[in-house]
């Protein structure tokens, strides 16, 4: 399969295309009152959000496992009345923590989010895998670390199946799940439609491979296909030999194949702007909208 060539053929056949279904991570607006957060989301015309209640409103959640149905309906109801869809209920936990008690706590917090997802008005709960250590560690790139991902995800997916919701797993550099082939392998080892992928192409890049990014992006779409539930839109540059995150449109990521996939292969898929500071959002949105119209 040649994704780029297939897309070119699709483009010529389309006279009317679906709009870019663009959202944002709520905590990229910082910690602000709920009514102001909603106002800011609406001012930028975002149709959906990724909402991690612990990040945006830490005072409302003592711990992830203590989250109540009342809190879920409070936030979910407010967003719903404002016409803002919760594309992803964020639950950032370390599912590969080497301390069994910490790993169990992480899985319990995630299970709470799965149980309350419908109260929030969400159908997908998302997380990265976390890390087996602090900072960079080669221990994340071992078979043992990947086996722990599989073990934890099996527990998460079994719980998701009970409540009819979906687990969204995101790959990232310096995580045991750090490439599209590994994400594909995870999908194969946990054969459930309640497991989907949150794809962040910037997370697949490193100082060593970013010059080969077109192949890496195409490979991700070929391997993961319609198991991609959400696309994160984030940008990067290289600074002192390291990946450095910058506002979307100001970096090195090739967005054209990503937006082409969203437009022609998966119309209306949620695209969530990530790690773009509020003062830069207007320009980043304009950049994405213009490129989306051109692909």
HELIX and SHEET records of a PDB file:
HELIX    1   1 UNK A    3  UNK A   13  1                                  11    
HELIX    2   2 UNK A   26  UNK A   29  5                                   4    
HELIX    3   3 UNK A   34  UNK A   43  1                                  10    
HELIX    4   4 UNK A   53  UNK A   56  1                                   4    
HELIX    5   5 UNK A   58  UNK A   60  5                                   3    
HELIX    6   6 UNK A   64  UNK A   66  5                                   3    
HELIX    7   7 UNK A   69  UNK A   81  1                                  13    
HELIX    8   8 UNK A  100  UNK A  120  1                                  21    
HELIX    9   9 UNK A  138  UNK A  141  5                                   4    
HELIX   10  10 UNK A  143  UNK A  163  1                                  21    
HELIX   11  11 UNK A  180  UNK A  189  1                                  10    
HELIX   12  12 UNK A  201  UNK A  204  5                                   4    
HELIX   13  13 UNK A  210  UNK A  212  5                                   3    
HELIX   14  14 UNK A  213  UNK A  224  1                                  12    
HELIX   15  15 UNK A  225  UNK A  227  5                                   3    
HELIX   16  16 UNK A  256  UNK A  260  1                                   5    
HELIX   17  17 UNK A  261  UNK A  265  3                                   5    
HELIX   18  18 UNK A  278  UNK A  294  1                                  17    
SHEET    1   A 9 UNK A  22  UNK A  25  0                                        
SHEET    2   A 9 UNK A  48  UNK A  51  1                                        
SHEET    3   A 9 UNK A  85  UNK A  90  1                                        
SHEET    4   A 9 UNK A 124  UNK A 128  1                                        
SHEET    5   A 9 UNK A 166  UNK A 170  1                                        
SHEET    6   A 9 UNK A 195  UNK A 200  1                                        
SHEET    7   A 9 UNK A 228  UNK A 233  1                                        
SHEET    8   A 9 UNK A 270  UNK A 273  1                                        
SHEET    9   A 9 UNK A  22  UNK A  25  1                                        
SHEET    1   B 2 UNK A 235  UNK A 239  0                                        
SHEET    2   B 2 UNK A 242  UNK A 246 -1                                        
END                                                                             
